[in-house]
């Protein structure tokens, strides 16, 4: 069963080290909008290719992509493509759809703030 989880063990799981390492210098990285990051939730997915998952999520939430350009620490304009305006409950639902294999039957509708079946108008 897929559940949202927070890591409460004394010794973090190896995947949490990767997340922590990646976020350590977030405030210096335009990918993270040059700001500190707070992990709100994590998901455990098994037997999933991370690159394919990331590409799927980017395509799925593309209608809600944040349209922003910031100046990086070197003065260069950067338009991060990794940020989406999507509420957490929608992400929870999308993860469940990925888990049960039905994600391809849905699209994200930002106007409705809902996952909508492709055949629905």
N, C-alpha and C positions, 0 to 999 in steps of 0.2 A: 504494500500500500504506500502510495506517495503522500508524504505529509510535509508541511512546512516544519522546519526544525531550526532550533538554535543550538549551537554546540555548547554543551554544558559539562563535557567530560574534563577530567584533569589534564588529559593529554589529547590535544586536538587530532582529528583525523588528518591524514596526509593531504586531502583535497583542500582543507581549510588553510593549510600552510601556503598553498598556491594562491588562494584568494588574498590572504594577508600580505604576502610578498608583493602581489600585484598592486595593492592599494597603498602600500607604505609611502610612496612619493606621489600620490594622486594630485596633490596641490601644485605639483610641478609639471603635470601632464595635461595637455589640451584635451585628450580623450576623456578626462574626468572633469572638464570645464575649469581646470586650474583650482580645484576646491577639494577640501577633505571629503572623504566618503564615509557614510555610515551604512553598514550592511543591515538591511531591514529584515530580510529573510533569505533562506537558502532552500534549495530543492535537491533531492537525491534522485537521479535518473540513472538507470543501469543499462549497459549495452547500447549506449548512444554515442555517436561520433560528435564530439564537441563542435567541430567546425561546421558540420551539417546542421546541427542544432542551432548554432548562432545564425547561420544563413537563413534557416527557416524562420526564426523569430524576427529577423530583420525584414524579410519579405512580408510576413504575416502582419506585423505592426507598422509597416511602411506608411499607411495613411495617417498615422499619428506621430510621424517623425518630427522632432523639434527642428524648426528652421531657424538656425542661429549661426552667427559667425562671431568668433571671439579672437582676440589678439593673444598669441602665445607669449611666453616669457622672453622670446627673442624679437618680438614686435611683428611677427608674421600673422596674417589672417588665417584662421583655421575654422572649417565648418565641420564639426564633429557629426558623424552619421550614426552614432551609437546611442543617441538619446531619444526617447519616445515619451509622449504624454499619455500614459496609460495607468489607470488605477490598479492598485495591488490585487483587488478581487478579480480583475480581468486577467491579470497575469496568472493568478491561481487557477482560473478556469482553463486558460490556454495550456498550462502545464498538465492539467488533468486530461485535456483532449490529446495532447502529445502522448501521454501515457497510455490512453486507451486506443490510440490510433485513429481517432476521428477528426483530428485537426484539419485534415484536407477537405472536410465537408463544411468548414466554416471560414469566415473572414471577419476581420475586426471592423466595426462601424463606429468611428469616433463620434459621429453625431448622436448615435443612440447610446454610446458607451456600453456596447454589448458585442458579444460574439453572435454572428448571424449566419444561419445556414445559407449556402450559396444560392439555393433555389428560392429563398425568401426575398421579398422586396422591401 
